Amino acid sequence: MKKRASLLVLVALLFNIFSYGVAVSAETYIPKDPGNIYNDLTGNYGLLGIASQFHVFAKNKTTVNAHTDGNIATHELDAKNNFGTELHEGLLNQEINYIQKTDSFANSSGIPTGSTRMNKFVVGSNVDVALQDGHPTVNGSRLDHLTPDDFYKDRAGHEYIDFEQEFAKLNVAANDLATITPAKTYTAADFPDMNNRTIDLTDLSDTGFLLVNIDAEVLTMNTPLQIINPNDQVVVFNVINSSSALNVQSPIKYNDRSNHETEDFSDANISWNFGNEMTDLTISAPFQGTILAPNATIRIT
């Protein structure tokens, strides 16, 4: 009996010793049902609709290689760096992100819920999710900034955002904007001094919003482009004469608004319509404004 008792004690000791090295597997859980975007965004968001409420809104693939201080809604995400609107002034009471599909995900993405901010982070029905140490995981990557209360997953056969429906509206908007007679057109020839490029909208005005055409070549130059809009009009730039691929290399400077991290977008009244023919758009410089490129894959580098 003593030998047997000693053996049991030895087995127990060995189990206790080796159990400390056993990794705890991620827990399986069912995230909350997100419902529909229109239950969360109920306002009138103008020409761009709900797309205007996202930093990036893409029907195809979005690649994030640099930190992106803003929210994302995309069909597919390749994120090698993090994203999410940082807490600054405490003016944004809800942050919504929607990722239908992803193979690469930075675990520091998303901003923790605080006293002034609620998170709604939604993934598609086919994304592999779990719970580990009190945090949701996506494809095995633990989202350290999010809790289960912040996390949602589409139910099979349902989509939080119907991208086909939304981009059908955006295609119409892009076409409509492209047919409007512009108040002015800018080409590379309008900027003889490459180091002093300024678009001054002071003497231009229109009802509703100001529409200006800008040649794509202007945006490929690698020197700053200063835009002066002293009356804070809503401005839409139609990007014209572009091929299906474009690399924007011009740092955009707008009024006295620096390219900075903020939650206050009240002075963000500039949009860029890259049209329906654009399929490959790369942003390689600090950029300001809302991008309308319904059929493009967007890369932020």
Secondary structure in CASP SS format (residue, H / E / C, confidence):
PFRMAT SS
TARGET T0000
AUTHOR 0000-0000-0000
METHOD secondary structure of the structure
MODEL  1
M C 1.00
K H 1.00
K H 1.00
R H 1.00
A H 1.00
S H 1.00
L H 1.00
L H 1.00
V H 1.00
L H 1.00
V H 1.00
A H 1.00
L H 1.00
L H 1.00
F H 1.00
N H 1.00
I H 1.00
F H 1.00
S H 1.00
Y C 1.00
G C 1.00
V C 1.00
A C 1.00
V C 1.00
S C 1.00
A C 1.00
E E 1.00
T C 1.00
Y C 1.00
I C 1.00
P C 1.00
K E 1.00
D C 1.00
P C 1.00
G C 1.00
N C 1.00
I H 1.00
Y H 1.00
N H 1.00
D H 1.00
L C 1.00
T C 1.00
G C 1.00
N C 1.00
Y C 1.00
G H 1.00
L H 1.00
L H 1.00
G H 1.00
I H 1.00
A H 1.00
S H 1.00
Q H 1.00
F C 1.00
H C 1.00
V E 1.00
F E 1.00
A E 1.00
K E 1.00
N E 1.00
K E 1.00
T E 1.00
T E 1.00
V E 1.00
N C 1.00
A C 1.00
H C 1.00
T E 1.00
D C 1.00
G C 1.00
N C 1.00
I E 1.00
A E 1.00
T E 1.00
H E 1.00
E E 1.00
L E 1.00
D E 1.00
A E 1.00
K C 1.00
N C 1.00
N C 1.00
F E 1.00
G C 1.00
T C 1.00
E C 1.00
L C 1.00
H C 1.00
E C 1.00
G C 1.00
L C 1.00
L C 1.00
N C 1.00
Q E 1.00
E E 1.00
I E 1.00
N E 1.00
Y E 1.00
I E 1.00
Q E 1.00
K E 1.00
T E 1.00
D E 1.00
S E 1.00
F C 1.00
A C 1.00
N C 1.00
S C 1.00
S C 1.00
G C 1.00
I C 1.00
P C 1.00
T C 1.00
G E 1.00
S C 1.00
T C 1.00
R E 1.00
M E 1.00
N E 1.00
K E 1.00
F E 1.00
V E 1.00
V E 1.00
G C 1.00
S C 1.00
N C 1.00
V C 1.00
D C 1.00
V E 1.00
A E 1.00
L E 1.00
Q E 1.00
D C 1.00
G C 1.00
H E 1.00
P E 1.00
T E 1.00
V E 1.00
N C 1.00
G C 1.00
S E 1.00
R E 1.00
L C 1.00
D C 1.00
H C 1.00
L C 1.00
T C 1.00
P H 1.00
D H 1.00
D H 1.00
F E 1.00
Y E 1.00
K E 1.00
D C 1.00
R C 1.00
A C 1.00
G C 1.00
H C 1.00
E C 1.00
Y C 1.00
I C 1.00
D C 1.00
F H 1.00
E H 1.00
Q H 1.00
E H 1.00
F H 1.00
A H 1.00
K H 1.00
L H 1.00
N H 1.00
V H 1.00
A H 1.00
A H 1.00
N H 1.00
D H 1.00
L H 1.00
A H 1.00
T H 1.00
I C 1.00
T C 1.00
P C 1.00
A C 1.00
K E 1.00
T E 1.00
Y E 1.00
T C 1.00
A H 1.00
A H 1.00
D H 1.00
F C 1.00
P C 1.00
D C 1.00
M C 1.00
N C 1.00
N C 1.00
R E 1.00
T E 1.00
I E 1.00
D E 1.00
L C 1.00
T C 1.00
D C 1.00
L C 1.00
S C 1.00
D C 1.00
T C 1.00
G C 1.00
F C 1.00
L E 1.00
L E 1.00
V E 1.00
N E 1.00
I E 1.00
D E 1.00
A H 1.00
E H 1.00
V H 1.00
L H 1.00
T H 1.00
M C 1.00
N C 1.00
T C 1.00
P C 1.00
L E 1.00
Q E 1.00
I E 1.00
I E 1.00
N C 1.00
P C 1.00
N C 1.00
D C 1.00
Q C 1.00
V C 1.00
V E 1.00
V E 1.00
F E 1.00
N E 1.00
V E 1.00
I E 1.00
N C 1.00
S C 1.00
S C 1.00
S C 1.00
A E 1.00
L E 1.00
N E 1.00
V E 1.00
Q C 1.00
S C 1.00
P C 1.00
I E 1.00
K E 1.00
Y E 1.00
N C 1.00
D C 1.00
R E 1.00
S C 1.00
N C 1.00
H C 1.00
E C 1.00
T C 1.00
E C 1.00
D C 1.00
F C 1.00
S C 1.00
D C 1.00
A C 1.00
N C 1.00
I E 1.00
S E 1.00
W E 1.00
N E 1.00
F C 1.00
G C 1.00
N C 1.00
E C 1.00
M C 1.00
T C 1.00
D E 1.00
L E 1.00
T E 1.00
I E 1.00
S C 1.00
A C 1.00
P C 1.00
F C 1.00
Q C 1.00
G C 1.00
T E 1.00
I E 1.00
L E 1.00
A C 1.00
P C 1.00
N C 1.00
A C 1.00
T E 1.00
I E 1.00
R E 1.00
I E 1.00
T C 1.00
END
